[in-house]
Amino acid sequence: MISDMAGNDARRLPALAGQRIDRRGATPFYHQLKEILLGNIGSGWVAGDKLPSESELCLRFGVSRTVVRQALDEMEREGLVYKIKGKGAFVTGQKFDASFAQRAAGFHESMTSRGHVVRSQILAQDLIPASVHVARVLELDVDEPVVALDRVRSVDGVPIQVVRAWMPHRLCPGLEDVDLRDASLYAVLERRYGLRPHHGWRTIEAIAMSDEDAGRLSVAPASPALLVVSVTRTEAGVPFEHFSAVYRGDRSRFDIQVMSPEDGR
């Protein structure tokens, strides 16, 4: 459904304030414009919102209509916007597929393997005593040191998940000081500590998003969300990571592979 145009028009150009094309950089203008527009989808624009017109984008960024059309055409091919003749381009609210729910792989790998760009905002990265719950699922003593890592993950400029993870400090000493802003946690754990995900369990639950997480993901409080809880183990069966991730329900979809009972024998 197309949003009310009066309210939409009032907010769509101010969302681009301060953003500009780098005319000295090597990146093509249309790609820079596409990245700017993507960054505003989810943080300023939502599904059904009308993007600025081609002429407005030309004037705002000082580029040709060809550049604008190339950026919008690419976004349309990727399912990020749709066009209505005589009306303009609108945000689709495309969902990001995640197939890691049934694989011992991480969010970063799942997204980057599909060509998406993943960014992380670190909310907390500290050494803390394990709570009763964390100690139980990671098979530790209560109050044993764990590395607690809280992040907001974005895909192609759109905030998608708030994830809270805990790792036994004795298995990954010094992890609390490693720069994990745009890195794959699993890649770091394997490269630095020899911890490779092999198997574990994950649960998926539909929830209403908390006020705190809603603010971090730029959605309304109590918006539909998916909660994924996981414990990951090495091939030897040692649990080395427990996480709880809240996903935007309007931007996330999980693919679950269904197999014949004979395949599990």
N, C-alpha and C positions, 0 to 999 in steps of 0.2 A: 504494500500500500504506500502511495506517495504521501509524504508528510505535508502538513499545512504550509503552503508556500509563503504566507506572510511571515510566520514565525521563522521559517527556514531561511528566507532571504536576509533576515536581520542578523543571523549568526554566521552565515557561510563565509563571507569575506573577512571579517575580523579574525577568524580562526587562522588565516594565513599571514597575519601581521608579523613582521620581522623576518620572514623567510624569503630567501632570494636565490637566484641562479648564480652559480660561480662561473663567471665568464672566462676565467683564466684556467680553469681546471680542464682535465682531459676527458671527463665524463660528458657524454652527449647531453645537450640541453633537454631533450625529451625525456631522457632517463632521470635527470635531476628533477624535472617537474613531476614525473610519476612518483618518485620517492617522497616529494613534498606532499602530494595529494594522499599517498598511502599513510603518511604519518598523521594526517588529520582524520582518517577514517578510524573510528573507534574512540579517539581521544576528543574529537570535536564533532564529527559527523557520525550519524548512525544509519542503520538500514532505512531506506526510503528517502533520505535527505537528497536534495538536488545540489549538485556541484555547481560552482560558478560557471557562467556561460563561457564559450570559447573566446568571445571578445573581451570579457572581463579578465580571463586568465592571460590573454595576450597583453592587455594593458597593465595588469598587475606585475607581470614578470618580464615584460619587455621582450617577448619572443614572438615568432611568427605563428600564424594560424596552423601552418604545417606541423610545427613542433607540438602545439597543443593537441592537434588531432592524432598525432603519432602516439603521444602519451596516453590519451583516452582510449584509442583503439587497442593498445596493448593491455590496458586494464580491463577492457571489455572482453578480450580474448581469454583473459585469465579468470573471468567471472567475478571481478571485483566491482564493476559498475555495469549498468545496463542503460541503453539509450532509447528514448522515445522521440520519434521524428517531430520536430517543431517545438519540443519542450526541453530537451537537453539530456544530460547524463545524471543518473541517480545511483546511490550506493546500494549494493545488493545485500550486504550483510552476510557474505560468503562464510561458511564454516570451514575451519581448518581441520583436516582429517588427521587422526592420530591412530596408528596401528600398533603402537608399542604396548597396548594393554595386554596382549597375549604373547609378547616377546620380551626377552631379557635385554632390552635396549632402553635408552633414555629419550627424553623429550627432544633434546638438542639434535640427536642423530635422526630421530623420526622426522623432524621438520627440515633439517638441512639436506637430507637425502632427497627431498621433494623440491629442492631449489629455493626454499624460504630462508630469510635472514632472521636469525634469532639474537636477541639482545637481552641482557639481564641487568636489573637494578638490585643491588645488594641492600637488603634491609637490616640484616644482622648476620654476623659471622664470628661466633664466639665459642670459647671453651666453657662448658657448663656441666654441672652434675646431672647424671641421668635420672629422670623421673621414674616413678614406679612403672608407668606404662612403657616408656622407651626402654628401660632396663629389661622388661619382660620380652618385648618383641625382638630385641637385639641380643638377648641371652647374656645380659651383663648383671653385675651387682648394682643395686640401687646406689646412686651418687657416684658411680664410676664416671670419669670424665668422657664427655662426648663433644664432638664438634657440631654445633647447631648452626644451620645455614638457612636463612630466610631470604627469598628472592621474588621479584616480580619479573615474569618472563614475557617478552613481546615478540611477536612474529610479524615481520614486514612493517614494523612501526605500530602495530596494534597490540595493546596489553591483553594477554590471553589468560595467564594463570598466576596465582600466588602459591608458591610452593615452600613448604617448611620441611627440612631434612635433618636427620641426625645420623652421625657416623661415629663408631667407637674410636676414641683418640689413640688408643694403643695400636690400632691398625693403620692409622694415617696421621702420625705425629707431624705437627707443623701445618696441617691443612688449614687451620684457622688463619694463617698468614698468607695463603696463596691467593693471587688475584683471580677471581672466578667471575668477573663481571660479564665477559662474553665467551667464556670457555665451557666446554662440555665437562660436567662433573665426572662422568664415567671415564672420559678420556684421561682426565687428570689422575683419577684414582688408579687407573691401570698403568699409566706411564710412570708415576712417582712411587706407587706403593704395590704394584703387582696385583691389584684387586680388580678382577674382571667379572662382570655380571654373568651368571650362568643360569640360575633359576630362582624362583621365589613365588610370591603370591601378590595379587592386586585385586582390590575391590573397587567397584564404581557405584556411587550412590547419588541420586538426585536430591539436591538441597536448595534452600533459599539462602542467598548470599548475605553474609553479615555486613553491617554498616562499614566496618573497617576495610574488608576486602573489596566491597563495592566501590569505595572511594579510590582504592589503588587501581582498580580495573576500569574506572570511568563509566560505571553503570549505576542504576538506581538501587538503593538498599532493597534487600529481599528479592532481587532479580533471580531468575532460575540459574542454577549452577550445577556443575558435576563435581563431586568430591571423589578423588582417586587416592586410595591409601595403599601403600606398598611396603614390602620387605624384600630386599634383594640379597641373594647369597652367592658365594663363590662355588666353583665346581665341587669343592670339598664340603660344601654345606655350611660354610661359616657366614652368618649374617653380617653384612658390613654397611648396609644403608636402610634406613626407614624414612619414608616421606609421606606427607599429606599435602595434596595439591588441589586447589580450588580453581576450576575452569569456568570461564564465561559460557553459559548455556547457549547464548545466541551466536557464538563463534566457534564452538567445538563439537566434534563428532568423532566417535570411536568406532573403528572397524574391528569386529570380532570374527575370527575364523572358526567355522564349525566343521568338525571332522567326523568321519565315521567312527563308531566305537572300536572297529577293528584296528584303526590307526593308533589307538592308545594302548594296545596290548603289549 
